[in-house]
Each structure stands twice: as structure tokens, then as C-alpha cells.
């Protein structure tokens, strides 16, 4: 795990051009990966309800990370739909 976070930082700086949502994509993928691993571990230890609850909470956290971009997308859609 200690090697993965510096890998993400190096990956962010590896691209010569600016990719708009790269940090959000990598951060979301990392958080989801850790959540899936923890949820699987809790399932293996017979804590299914806690595993489901924690995984759902992480999904909500990821959704909140993307909330600003989603609001911007919905406003663009609204401008396209309304004449």
C-alpha cells in the first residue's frame, strides 16, 4: 500500500499534457479499490452488513468527490436542452 500512493503521484506527473480529470479518476479508483478489499475482508469475517455499509459509504464519498463536475455537466445539459 505504501508503494501505491507514490505510484499515483508519479503517474499524475507522467503525462506531458494536462488531462482534466486524471487526479479524480485515479483517486476514485484507488478509494474504490481499497473499499472493495476491505469489504471483501469483512465479508470473509462474517460481517456482511458492515461490509455493505462501509462500501456504500465509500461510494457516496466518491460521488461527493465528483459532485462539482456533475453539477457543471447538468448545467451544460440544461443550457443545451432549453432554447
C-alpha positions as CSV (number, residue, x, y, z in Angstrom):
1,X,0.0,0.0,0.0
2,X,2.9,2.4,0.8
3,X,4.2,1.9,-2.8
4,X,0.8,2.6,-4.4
5,X,0.4,6.2,-3.3
6,X,3.8,7.4,-4.7
7,X,2.9,5.5,-7.8
8,X,-0.2,7.5,-8.2
9,X,1.7,10.8,-7.7
10,X,4.3,9.7,-10.3
11,X,1.5,8.7,-12.7
12,X,-0.1,12.2,-12.3
13,X,3.1,13.8,-13.4
14,X,4.0,11.3,-16.1
15,X,1.7,12.8,-18.8
16,X,3.2,15.8,-20.7
17,X,-0.3,17.3,-21.3
18,X,-2.9,18.2,-18.7
19,X,-5.6,15.6,-18.5
20,X,-8.6,17.3,-16.9
21,X,-10.0,14.7,-14.5
22,X,-6.9,12.4,-14.1
23,X,-6.5,13.1,-10.4
24,X,-10.2,12.5,-9.7
25,X,-10.2,9.3,-11.8
26,X,-7.1,7.9,-10.1
27,X,-8.2,9.0,-6.6
28,X,-11.7,7.5,-7.1
29,X,-10.2,4.2,-8.4
30,X,-7.8,4.0,-5.5
31,X,-10.5,4.7,-2.9
32,X,-12.8,2.1,-4.6
33,X,-10.1,-0.5,-4.7
34,X,-9.3,-0.1,-1.0
35,X,-13.0,-0.2,-0.2
36,X,-13.5,-3.4,-2.2
37,X,-10.6,-5.0,-0.5
38,X,-11.9,-4.0,2.9
39,X,-15.4,-5.1,2.1
40,X,-14.2,-8.5,0.9
41,X,-12.2,-8.9,4.1
42,X,-15.2,-8.0,6.2
43,X,-17.4,-10.4,4.2
44,X,-14.8,-13.2,4.8
45,X,-15.0,-12.5,8.5
46,X,-18.8,-12.8,8.5
47,X,-19.6,-9.1,8.9
48,X,-21.7,-8.8,5.7
49,X,-23.8,-5.9,7.0
50,X,-20.8,-3.8,8.0
51,X,-19.1,-4.6,4.7
52,X,-22.2,-3.4,2.7
53,X,-22.5,-0.3,4.8
54,X,-18.8,0.7,4.5
55,X,-18.8,0.0,0.8
56,X,-21.9,2.1,0.3
57,X,-20.4,4.9,2.4
58,X,-17.3,4.9,0.2
59,X,-19.5,5.0,-3.0
60,X,-21.2,8.1,-1.5
61,X,-17.8,9.7,-0.8
62,X,-16.7,9.1,-4.4
63,X,-20.0,10.6,-5.6
64,X,-19.3,13.6,-3.4
65,X,-15.9,14.0,-4.9
66,X,-17.4,14.2,-8.4
67,X,-20.3,16.4,-7.3
68,X,-18.8,19.7,-8.6
69,X,-18.2,18.2,-12.1
70,X,-21.6,16.6,-12.2
71,X,-23.3,19.9,-11.4
72,X,-21.3,21.5,-14.2
73,X,-22.3,18.8,-16.6
74,X,-26.0,19.1,-15.6
75,X,-25.9,22.9,-16.2
76,X,-24.4,22.3,-19.6
77,X,-27.1,19.8,-20.4
78,X,-29.7,22.3,-19.2
79,X,-28.4,25.0,-21.5
80,X,-28.4,22.6,-24.4
81,X,-32.0,21.5,-23.8
82,X,-33.5,24.9,-23.2
83,X,-33.8,27.1,-26.2
